[in-house]
Amino acid sequence: MAAKRTGPVLGSSAPSLRHDPRLETYVSRAAPLLRPATLNDAPRLHHIAECLALGRLQRHKVPLDRTGFLVSAFSADDYEAWAQRADHFLVLQVEGSVVGFVLAYSSERVDRAKEELNAHILDALCPRFVLIKQICVHPEHAGRGYAQRLYRELFARVAHFDAASRTPGKPRPMYAAIVERPPNPRSMRFHEGMG
């Protein structure tokens, strides 16, 4: 809190300055915070992804129609690498802890040797796009709109990124792959709802 000044500022003929609480900004650590992923986030991101890994859910006999799941298994080292190279890798933090993330990157970063489907999209369908590789919210924080918040921020950033690029035009289309077998109904409903 700023100290109240009761007299004029030294060397100034300005009127006295008083503390005005309307000018203070309070940021609650409990309010969700969206920010870019960092190298230090990698262990937590790996933990969150492991909570929703298909193999783990099947071993624990969790009904797959009640939760979304991830089929891609990344290590903490993989998340560190993504944090350095992905165009759009955002985390959502609540009360100081990362509870969710979205990992996305532009078509210019597609690794043709490792990403056959994405290379096909690039060659046959669309030369410029954004690939949403993973979206994940820790199960303890599911159902609070955090995944929607991550996607809305991603959409805004992609639109801003395209508007600020040297080749502006309509925003790039975004693709998210959802496995059909086994069915991932929660993910399908979520993505259909997001457009």
GIKA-V94699 format. One record per residue. N is the residue number from 1. PHI is phi in whole degrees, 0 to 359 (NA if undefined). PSI is psi in radians with two decimals (none if undefined). Layout:
<<N:PHI:PSI> <N:PHI:PSI>>
This chain:
<<1:NA:2.34> <2:288:2.53> <3:287:2.56> <4:282:2.41> <5:254:2.27> <6:254:-0.24> <7:236:3.13> <8:292:2.68> <9:293:2.41> <10:303:2.40> <11:73:0.29> <12:226:2.61> <13:258:0.23> <14:291:2.69> <15:296:2.87> <16:295:2.57> <17:260:2.29> <18:240:2.65> <19:295:2.30> <20:238:1.83> <21:298:-0.32> <22:292:-0.33> <23:269:-0.12> <24:283:2.56> <25:244:2.27> <26:245:2.18> <27:247:2.07> <28:276:2.33> <29:291:-0.32> <30:282:-0.41> <31:289:2.39> <32:301:2.39> <33:239:2.22> <34:258:2.33> <35:205:2.87> <36:294:2.57> <37:291:2.58> <38:237:2.95> <39:301:-0.65> <40:293:-0.32> <41:282:-0.30> <42:307:-0.83> <43:298:-0.70> <44:292:-0.71> <45:297:-0.72> <46:298:-0.76> <47:300:-0.82> <48:299:-0.80> <49:296:-0.68> <50:297:-0.59> <51:299:-0.47> <52:245:0.29> <53:290:2.35> <54:307:-0.86> <55:301:-0.73> <56:295:-0.79> <57:298:-0.71> <58:293:-0.71> <59:299:-0.62> <60:268:0.13> <61:56:0.69> <62:280:2.20> <63:299:2.16> <64:288:-0.26> <65:280:-0.16> <66:264:-0.28> <67:219:2.65> <68:283:2.91> <69:212:2.84> <70:250:2.42> <71:259:-0.46> <72:279:2.23> <73:253:1.93> <74:249:2.54> <75:273:2.99> <76:300:-0.65> <77:297:-0.67> <78:298:-0.76> <79:295:-0.61> <80:299:-0.79> <81:297:-0.74> <82:298:-0.68> <83:299:-0.48> <84:273:-0.44> <85:241:-0.34> <86:287:2.43> <87:290:-0.62> <88:225:1.53> <89:235:1.77> <90:246:2.53> <91:242:2.68> <92:245:2.19> <93:244:2.34> <94:230:2.25> <95:51:0.72> <96:82:-0.02> <97:241:2.39> <98:289:2.19> <99:242:-0.14> <100:193:2.92> <101:201:2.79> <102:229:2.30> <103:245:2.05> <104:215:2.67> <105:209:2.82> <106:278:2.81> <107:301:-0.42> <108:295:-0.32> <109:259:0.10> <110:295:2.25> <111:269:1.74> <112:302:-0.57> <113:290:-0.51> <114:250:-0.24> <115:235:1.32> <116:299:-0.83> <117:297:-0.76> <118:292:-0.62> <119:295:-0.64> <120:296:-0.77> <121:302:-0.79> <122:298:-0.79> <123:281:-0.72> <124:259:-0.49> <125:247:-0.77> <126:203:2.09> <127:284:-0.33> <128:227:2.06> <129:205:3.01> <130:242:2.27> <131:260:2.16> <132:268:1.85> <133:280:-0.78> <134:210:2.53> <135:225:2.34> <136:206:2.34> <137:233:2.32> <138:306:2.40> <139:306:-0.57> <140:292:-0.26> <141:244:0.18> <142:291:2.69> <143:80:0.23> <144:250:0.15> <145:83:0.19> <146:290:-0.67> <147:295:-0.71> <148:298:-0.73> <149:297:-0.73> <150:298:-0.78> <151:294:-0.76> <152:301:-0.72> <153:293:-0.71> <154:299:-0.82> <155:303:-0.78> <156:296:-0.73> <157:292:-0.69> <158:295:-0.76> <159:299:-0.74> <160:294:-0.75> <161:302:-0.80> <162:291:-0.69> <163:295:-0.57> <164:271:-0.15> <165:285:2.95> <166:286:-0.23> <167:238:1.17> <168:294:2.76> <169:174:-2.73> <170:288:2.60> <171:302:2.62> <172:298:2.51> <173:292:2.70> <174:242:2.39> <175:241:2.40> <176:229:2.19> <177:271:2.30> <178:237:2.19> <179:291:2.57> <180:264:-0.48> <181:230:2.08> <182:290:2.72> <183:299:2.52> <184:237:1.22> <185:299:-0.63> <186:295:-0.74> <187:295:-0.72> <188:298:-0.79> <189:298:-0.76> <190:300:-0.86> <191:292:-0.63> <192:297:-0.70> <193:293:-0.51> <194:275:-0.15> <195:93:none>>
